Amino acid sequence: MSDVLETTVDKFTFRVPTDRRYTAEGVWLLEEDGRRFARVGLSDFLQQSSGDVAFAEVRPAGTALAEEDLLATIETIKVTIEIASPIAGTVVEVNPAMAAAPEVINQDPYGGGWLARMEIGDLTGAASRLLEPRDYFARMKGRAEEEVRKR
């Protein structure tokens, strides 16, 4: 993993690697293989604020998705969240850990806890929507601080 932006809010520490881009909701996209493929997963903030993952269902390999189509459904002890695809493309691989040990999302959100690997179809729409790491970091920190104030 590359450089990491890190902050502690209340008793929680959140990390944001600088080698990927993010949706405003906290889904990360890491381009690979000369930008032909991308790995997709949940940010540290999204997985911590959602709770312990009990079940993860990711669309199967071969599924073609438009940007913002349903990529995965994650069930935690708190909520069920639907994860939208951050890009248009085709799922080429689903992380095998999602069936056997989905809690790896909580344990290693930027490493072993990835959801899917996708062949990138078109980044033009996503390019304007995806956030650079510093922009996502500022947004995430603000949301975390707001949640603490609400308590």
N, C-alpha and C positions, 0 to 999 in steps of 0.2 A: 504494500500500500504506500502511496506517496505521502506528501505532507498532509497533516491533519489539523483542522481548526477545532478547538476544543473550548467548551465553557461548562461551568458548574452553576446550576440554578437550583437553589434550595439544597437538597441532598443528592441531586441527580447530575451526572456528568454526561454530556452529549458530545459526540465527535462527528465531524464532517470532513471526509477525505477530499482533497482538492483535485483528484484525478478523474472526477466524474461530474455529471450535471444532474440536476434535480428538478422534479416537479414541485409546485407550490405545496402539494399535499405530502411530500416526503418520499416519493419513489425515486430511486437513483438509476442512472443509466451510465454504464461504463463501456465506451466504444473499444472494440478489439479488432485485430486482423485488418489493419489499414482502414478502419471505419466501415467495414463490410458487415460486421456482427456487433452485437452489444449484449452485455449481461445486465439484468434488471433485478433490483431488490428493494428492500425497505430501509429507510434511513434509521439511524440510531434513535432519533427522537420519535419517529412514527412507531417503531416497535416497542419502545419503552412506554409511550403514552397509551398504547393499545392494550398492553398486558401480555401475560404469558400465552404464547401460541400453543393451541391444542390441536389444530387441524389446518392444513393448507391444501387447497385444490387449485392447481395451475392448469390452464388450457393445454391440451396435449400437443406434442410435436406435430408439425404439419398444419397447425391452425394459422390461417392468415388473419391478421387483425388490422383494423384501421386505428389511427391514433385515437385514444380514449375508449376503445372497445374494452370489454371486460377481459383482463388477463388472468386474474386469480381472485379467489375468495379465501380470506384468512379468518379463522375463528379463534378468538382468545377467550380467556376467562371473563373478560369484560364485554366484548363487542364482536360483531361480525363485520368485517370491512371488505368492500369490493375494491380491488386494485385495478385501476385503468392502465392500459398500455400507454407508456409515454411516447411511443412512436408507432408509425405504420410499419408493418413487417410481418415476418412469419416465424413462429416459434420453431426452433430447430432442436432444442434440448430443454428438458425440464430437470431441475435439480433432483436427483433421486432421493435425496434426504427429505424432501417434502412429504413423501409417502410414509417413510419409516420414522423420521425424527424431526418433525417440523419445528421443534423448539430451538433448533440451530439458528433460526431467524433471530431469536433473542440472544443467543450465546455469541454469534459471530455475524452480525447483519451485513458487514462489508466484505466478508470472506466466504466461508462455507454456507452462509445463510441466503445466498442468492436464490431467486425464484426460477428464472428462465434465461435461456440464451436465445437471442432473436437475430434473424437475418434482417438487416435494415432495408426497408423498402424506400421510404421517402422521409427525409429529415426537414424538408422545407417548412412545414407547419409547426413541427416540434421545435425547430431552432428558435423561433420567437417565443415559445412558451417555456422551454427549459431554462432553469436558472443556473448561473455560474455558482461555484461553491460559496464564495463570499456573500452573494445575494441570498442564497438559501440559508446560510449560517445566520445572517442578520434577522431574517424572517422567523426562523426556528427559535432563535434566542428570545425574540419578542413574544412569540406565542408561549414559550415556556415560562417567561416572567409573568405574563398575563394570567396564566393558569394558577401560579403561586399566589398572586394578588387576590384571586377569586375565592381562595380557601378561607 
